[in-house]
Amino acid sequence: MWRFEGAMAGSAAGNGVGAKRIAVIGAGVVGLSSALKLARDGHTVTLYDPEKPGSLTSFGNAALIMTAQISPLSQPGLWKKVPQMLADPEGPLALRWRNLPGLMPWFARFLANSRWSRYEEIANGLTPLVTRSLESWKALAGPEESARLLRQDGLLYVFRNPANLAAGLKEIEFRKRYGIKAEHIPAEELRQMEPALAPGMAGGVLYPDSAHCVDPGELSASLLRAFLSEGGTLRRARVHKLAPDMRDGPVTVKADDGDAAFDDVIVATGIWSPKLVKGFGVTPLLAAERGYHLMLPQPGLALKRPIGAGDDKFIVTPLDGGVRLAGTAEFATPDAAPNWRRSDFLLGLARKILPGLEGENPQRWIGSRPSTPDALPLVGRAPLAPHVICAFGHGPLGLTLGAVTSDIIADIVAGKTPDAPMNALRPDRF
């Protein structure tokens, strides 16, 4: 356990007004952000996680803060393409067939969300979250850490296939209806923007407001340092059970290192969250959407911004430690053995758009995104245990929505109405 006492002058705790004992379960980027925000609000906050904070899914993501990502994966007509995707060993979608029976409820709801009316409802829910994501990060991280770790250079999708480019242009017209900035980049301009790109591309799409983090692991470490400096406590312990007092009393957290009582408990344990909220009126329909990355510490080229491979559906992100190839979705149990081919083939695909990319000493990684069928997280109080607050199910948007979620959680704890589409985030909606 670590604890650093920090001055809290002017805070709720410092004034003795409104301070609560808060537990945050899970030290990924969502849990770290929420713990820091609550500590700054003057609450006494304990953060639980048996693993090193920020070392799991929050470490290996594509490092994007996707301010334009309002379109869920359940695109209308996608079901027609799924068989072809699954048949392609280097395709963007994979499924461990032995896990299909357990995933059927998730996929049934996912396909139901591919109706145009439902697709637009989801976009309405995502838009106010993702469009403020970068500003929330800047406010949480502060000007110095934002300047050190965050870049707003846009996200450039490139296409080899004219038909795929046409689909990308159709997508930007959809997003523009929601106020998202996007530009069509003609083929002849692509190499002016990114000289390392291959010639002969069909064209590209630029989302200029998108941002990325140059070191996701260091971002988590920075959040932890700030949390500890605010007087927060880190307990490297696994939480096994939450026991709410049904008379509106405290919630008992039962962990490896003993029991402790808290006024509110935030559950931010990603794909492992359903076990902790079982019986509390929450319907956490989650699937482990496993993502792989290949880190290239010596890429042999320089990029000015992240590049999206529009044909093959993955991201190439320039980081402080090299270039990261990340993406694809594999549906399996979180503890299933990795299929490292899912990371290895990314290098060959990346060379189709970046022929000079070098792959010496690559580093593989796998993580389980906690994905919902509607691409929206579960955020809010549990109906049958109102002092248990859900903050999980962010899928591939965990980094994007980490700071925004902390804003929402802080408002919920304070008894305020969050500036967010809370009905779309209800923990009992499935």
Secondary structure as the mmCIF struct_conf table of DSSP 4:
data_model
#
loop_
_struct_conf.conf_type_id
_struct_conf.id
_struct_conf.beg_label_comp_id
_struct_conf.beg_label_asym_id
_struct_conf.beg_label_seq_id
_struct_conf.end_label_comp_id
_struct_conf.end_label_asym_id
_struct_conf.end_label_seq_id
STRN STRN1 TRP A 2 ARG A 3
TURN_TY1_P TURN_TY1_P1 ALA A 9 GLY A 10
BEND BEND1 SER A 11 SER A 11
HELX_RH_AL_P HELX_RH_AL_P1 ALA A 12 ASN A 15
TURN_TY1_P TURN_TY1_P2 GLY A 16 GLY A 16
BEND BEND2 VAL A 17 GLY A 18
STRN STRN2 ARG A 21 ILE A 25
BEND BEND3 GLY A 28 GLY A 28
HELX_RH_AL_P HELX_RH_AL_P2 VAL A 29 ARG A 40
TURN_TY1_P TURN_TY1_P3 ASP A 41 GLY A 42
STRN STRN3 THR A 44 TYR A 48
BEND BEND4 PRO A 50 GLU A 51
HELX_LH_PP_P HELX_LH_PP_P1 LYS A 52 LYS A 52
TURN_TY1_P TURN_TY1_P4 PRO A 53 GLY A 54
BEND BEND5 LEU A 56 LEU A 56
HELX_RH_AL_P HELX_RH_AL_P3 THR A 57 GLY A 60
BEND BEND6 ASN A 61 ASN A 61
STRN STRN4 LEU A 64 ILE A 65
TURN_TY1_P TURN_TY1_P5 THR A 67 ALA A 68
BEND BEND7 LEU A 73 LEU A 73
TURN_TY1_P TURN_TY1_P6 PRO A 76 GLY A 77
HELX_RH_3T_P HELX_RH_3T_P1 LEU A 78 LYS A 80
TURN_TY1_P TURN_TY1_P7 LYS A 81 LYS A 81
HELX_RH_AL_P HELX_RH_AL_P4 VAL A 82 ALA A 87
TURN_TY1_P TURN_TY1_P8 PRO A 89 GLU A 90
BEND BEND8 GLY A 91 PRO A 92
STRN STRN5 LEU A 93 LEU A 95
HELX_RH_3T_P HELX_RH_3T_P2 TRP A 97 ASN A 99
HELX_RH_AL_P HELX_RH_AL_P5 LEU A 100 ALA A 112
TURN_TY1_P TURN_TY1_P9 ASN A 113 SER A 114
BEND BEND9 ARG A 115 ARG A 115
HELX_RH_AL_P HELX_RH_AL_P6 TRP A 116 VAL A 130
TURN_TY1_P TURN_TY1_P10 THR A 131 ARG A 132
HELX_RH_AL_P HELX_RH_AL_P7 SER A 133 LEU A 149
STRN STRN6 LEU A 150 ARG A 151
STRN STRN7 LEU A 155 PHE A 159
BEND BEND10 ARG A 160 ASN A 161
HELX_RH_AL_P HELX_RH_AL_P8 PRO A 162 LYS A 176
TURN_TY1_P TURN_TY1_P11 ARG A 177 GLY A 179
STRN STRN8 GLU A 183 PRO A 186
HELX_RH_AL_P HELX_RH_AL_P9 ALA A 187 MET A 193
TURN_TY1_P TURN_TY1_P12 PRO A 195 ALA A 196
BEND BEND11 LEU A 197 LEU A 197
HELX_LH_PP_P HELX_LH_PP_P2 ALA A 198 ALA A 198
BEND BEND12 PRO A 199 GLY A 200
STRN STRN9 GLY A 203 TYR A 207
TURN_TY1_P TURN_TY1_P13 PRO A 208 ASP A 209
STRN STRN10 ALA A 211 CYS A 213
BEND BEND13 VAL A 214 VAL A 214
HELX_RH_AL_P HELX_RH_AL_P10 PRO A 216 SER A 229
TURN_TY1_P TURN_TY1_P14 GLU A 230 GLY A 231
STRN STRN11 THR A 233 ARG A 235
STRN STRN12 VAL A 239 PRO A 244
TURN_TY1_P TURN_TY1_P15 MET A 246 ASP A 248
HELX_LH_PP_P HELX_LH_PP_P3 PRO A 250 PRO A 250
STRN STRN13 VAL A 251 ALA A 255
TURN_TY1_P TURN_TY1_P16 ASP A 256 ASP A 257
STRN STRN14 GLY A 258 PHE A 262
BEND BEND14 ASP A 263 ASP A 263
STRN STRN15 ASP A 264 VAL A 267
HELX_RH_3T_P HELX_RH_3T_P3 GLY A 270 TRP A 272
HELX_RH_AL_P HELX_RH_AL_P11 SER A 273 VAL A 277
TURN_TY1_P TURN_TY1_P17 LYS A 278 GLY A 281
STRN STRN16 ALA A 287 LEU A 296
BEND BEND15 PRO A 297 PRO A 297
STRN STRN17 GLN A 298 GLN A 298
BEND BEND16 GLY A 300 LEU A 301
BEND BEND17 LYS A 304 ARG A 305
STRN STRN18 ILE A 307 ALA A 309
TURN_TY1_P TURN_TY1_P18 GLY A 310 LYS A 313
STRN STRN19 PHE A 314 LEU A 319
TURN_TY1_P TURN_TY1_P19 ASP A 320 GLY A 321
STRN STRN20 GLY A 322 PHE A 331
BEND BEND18 ALA A 332 ALA A 332
TURN_TY1_P TURN_TY1_P20 PRO A 334 ASP A 335
BEND BEND19 ALA A 336 ALA A 336
HELX_LH_PP_P HELX_LH_PP_P4 ALA A 337 PRO A 338
TURN_TY1_P TURN_TY1_P21 TRP A 340 TRP A 340
HELX_RH_AL_P HELX_RH_AL_P12 ARG A 341 ARG A 351
TURN_TY1_P TURN_TY1_P22 LYS A 352 ILE A 353
TURN_TY1_P TURN_TY1_P23 PRO A 355 GLY A 356
STRN STRN21 GLU A 360 GLU A 360
BEND BEND20 ASN A 361 ASN A 361
STRN STRN22 GLN A 363 SER A 371
TURN_TY1_P TURN_TY1_P24 PRO A 373 ASP A 374
BEND BEND21 ALA A 375 ALA A 375
STRN STRN23 LEU A 378 ALA A 382
TURN_TY1_P TURN_TY1_P25 PRO A 383 LEU A 384
STRN STRN24 ALA A 385 PHE A 392
HELX_RH_3T_P HELX_RH_3T_P4 GLY A 395 LEU A 397
HELX_RH_AL_P HELX_RH_AL_P13 GLY A 398 ALA A 414
TURN_TY1_P TURN_TY1_P26 GLY A 415 GLY A 415
BEND BEND22 ASP A 419 ALA A 420
HELX_RH_3T_P HELX_RH_3T_P5 MET A 422 LEU A 425
TURN_TY1_P TURN_TY1_P27 PRO A 427 ASP A 428
#
